[in-house]
Amino acid sequence: MKIAVIGEESVVRGFALAGVREGTVVSDPDGAEGAFERYQEDPSIGVIIVHDRIGLRIEERLEKARRERKAFPMIVVCPGPEGRLPYEDAFTRSVRILSGFGKSQLGGVHESKR
């Protein structure tokens, strides 16, 4: 299975340096949704990595895909070189809550005190 990345140019190039051969540079929600649909329908793609700045713009589409799909392709939202956005998708939020972790005021994750 292959990995695909969708994001701004610096993110796609960074993953290309790490060996990810499938990548689409996007700068608007329409381009991101088109690339996402294409990768989602490709049976050879096992993981779709979405730059968080792009994921924030197509959050509803990502959540819909997670609800409709099974295990593959796995959808991962990751930060770019500028650092993590104060963004948390429904999947990450659910894992954090179920695992007993809480968010700090700085946006990092730490173990909650019980």
C-alpha positions in Angstrom: 0.0 0.0 0.0 1.1 3.5 -0.8 1.0 6.7 1.2 -0.3 9.9 -0.3 0.0 13.5 1.0 -2.2 16.5 0.3 -1.0 19.9 1.4 0.9 23.1 0.8 4.1 22.8 -1.3 6.5 22.7 1.6 4.7 19.8 3.2 4.4 17.8 0.0 8.0 18.3 -0.8 9.0 17.3 2.7 7.2 14.0 2.5 8.7 13.5 -1.0 12.2 13.8 0.6 11.1 11.1 3.0 10.1 8.8 0.2 6.4 9.5 -0.3 5.9 9.5 -4.0 2.2 10.3 -4.2 1.5 14.0 -3.4 -0.7 16.8 -4.4 0.1 20.5 -3.8 -3.2 22.4 -3.1 -4.0 25.9 -1.9 -7.8 25.9 -1.9 -10.6 23.7 -0.6 -11.8 22.6 -4.1 -8.3 21.4 -5.0 -8.0 19.6 -1.7 -11.4 17.9 -2.0 -10.5 16.8 -5.6 -7.2 15.3 -4.5 -8.8 13.7 -1.5 -11.5 12.0 -3.6 -8.9 10.8 -6.1 -6.7 9.2 -3.4 -9.7 7.8 -1.5 -10.9 5.9 -4.6 -7.4 4.6 -5.4 -7.2 1.0 -4.0 -3.4 1.2 -3.8 -3.5 4.1 -1.3 -3.4 2.9 2.3 -2.8 6.2 4.1 -3.8 9.7 3.2 -1.8 12.4 5.0 -3.5 15.8 5.0 -1.7 19.0 6.1 -3.6 20.5 9.0 -4.0 23.9 7.3 -5.8 22.1 4.4 -7.6 19.7 6.7 -9.2 22.6 8.6 -10.7 23.8 5.3 -12.2 20.4 4.4 -12.9 19.2 7.9 -16.5 18.2 7.1 -15.4 16.1 4.1 -12.7 14.3 6.2 -15.2 13.5 9.0 -17.7 12.2 6.4 -15.1 9.9 4.9 -14.1 8.6 8.3 -17.7 7.7 9.1 -18.3 6.0 5.7 -15.0 4.1 5.3 -13.5 1.1 7.1 -9.8 0.9 8.0 -8.4 1.9 4.6 -7.4 4.4 3.6 -6.4 5.7 6.9 -6.7 9.5 7.1 -4.1 11.3 9.1 -4.0 15.1 9.7 -0.5 16.4 10.4 1.1 19.7 11.1 3.4 21.5 8.6 6.7 23.2 9.2 5.0 26.1 10.9 3.8 23.9 13.8 0.6 22.6 15.0 -2.6 24.5 14.6 -5.1 24.7 17.4 -7.2 22.2 15.5 -8.5 18.8 16.7 -10.6 16.6 14.4 -13.4 14.4 15.8 -11.3 11.2 15.7 -8.4 12.8 17.7 -10.8 14.4 20.1 -12.5 11.0 20.7 -9.2 9.2 21.3 -8.1 12.0 23.7 -11.3 11.8 25.7 -11.4 8.0 25.8 -7.8 7.7 26.8 -8.2 10.1 29.7 -5.9 12.8 28.3 -6.7 16.5 28.4 -5.6 19.5 26.5 -3.3 22.1 28.2 -3.8 25.8 27.7 -0.9 25.8 25.3 -2.6 23.3 22.9 -0.3 20.5 23.9 -1.6 17.2 25.3 -0.9 16.0 28.8 -2.3 13.4 31.1 -5.3 14.7 33.0 -5.3 14.5 36.8 -8.0 12.4 38.2 
